[in-house]
Amino acid sequence: MALLSRFGDDEAPPAPSFGLLARKSCLVPLATAAFYIELLAEQGVLLGEPYTRQLDGKLRELRFHLDAEAVRVTYWIASGRRIILLTVFHKTRMREDREVARARRALRLCVAEAHTVDAGKGEADE
């Protein structure tokens, strides 16, 4: 499975919204997040609970803990067995309706803009 983002190989994505991955002093949380993302990349659709759960239609969430906090990374599996990571958030409630709605919007935008692995490449060269 291929993991994709909107950014080319030479572009750095913005820091995740929850800040833990943005600080230098968080190498353990970063390694933990990377472990679960790699697990998702390796097992793809075969990865089941407790690691992943379907939220709505094609929208799914990767589930893990950083220290004592539950973290969710929303994603969908696009054509060609590509895994598209959409949003990241700390789970603080039983139902994270706002975060799921945000992930749905990100999914709709991603589908509408037909993002591919080459999205954004070459635009700076024009």
N, C-alpha and C positions, 0 to 999 in steps of 0.2 A: 504494500500500500504506500502511496506517496502522500506526504503531508505538504499542503500548499498554504501560502499566504498571499496577500496582494503585493508583496514586495519582491523585487528582483534580487538576484544573488549579491549585487553590490550595494543594495539599499538596506539600511537598518530599520526594522519596524519600530514604532513608538513603544515606549515602556508600557507594560500591561497596566490596566487601570487600578489593580489592587496593590501596587507598590512594592510588594515583597520581592518581586523579581528585579526591581529597579535598584535596589541597594546592594552595595558591595558586600555587606556583612551577612548576606543571606545565601551563601553558597549551598548550604544544606537544603533549604527550601527549593532552590533552583534545581539542584540535582534530583530532588524528589519529584518535582513537576516534570522534569525531563524523563525520568524513569517511566512515569505513567503515560506520557505522550509517546514514548518509544514502544511501550507495551501495546498501545492502541495501534500504532503504525504496523507492528509485527502481526498482531492478531486480527486487526480490522473488524469485520462484521462478526467474527467468531468470539470476540471479547464480550462477555456478558456481565451480569451482576455478580458481585457488588461494584465492579469497576465502571460500568457504563449502564445507562438507562435511557430508554426512549422517552422523549418529552412530548412530542407531537408530530405525527407524520414522519418526515425525514429528519427532523430535529432530534438530536441526541445529546447526552451530557456525559463527560468523563468525570468520575467522582473519586476524590482522594482527600487526604488530610495533610495539612502543613502544620506541624506542631499540634495544637489542639483544635485548629480551625478547619472546618469542612470547606473545600474548594471545589468549584465546578468549572469545567471548560466545555462550552457548548460547541457542537460540530455537526457536520452532515457529511455523508459519503456521496460524492458526486460521480459522474460517469467516469469510466476508466479506473474505478476503485481508488479514487483520490479522496483523501480525508481533508476537509476544509475546516480549520479551527475558526470559530466565530467570535465568542466572547469569553471572558473570565470573570468570576465573581466569588466572593466568600458567601457561603450559605449561612444565613442568620435566622431564617424563619422556616416553619414547616412547608409553607408554599411560597416560592419566590416568583410571584406572578409578574412583577415588574421586570425582573431579570429574564424570565422566559419570553416576555413580550419583546424585550430588547434583542434577544437572540433570534426571535422570529423575524424582526425587522432586518437584522443583519443577513439572515438567510435569504429573504426576499430580494434584498439589494444585490447580494452575491449572484443569485440566479439571474436577476434582471440584467446585470452588467456582464453576464457570461464570463466571469473571472476564470483565467487559465493560469498555468504556471508561467507563461510569458507575459502576463499582464504587467504593464508599466515599463517593460524593457523597450529600449529604443526611443522612448518619448523624449528623453533629454537630448538625444542625438539630432533631433530635427531642428 
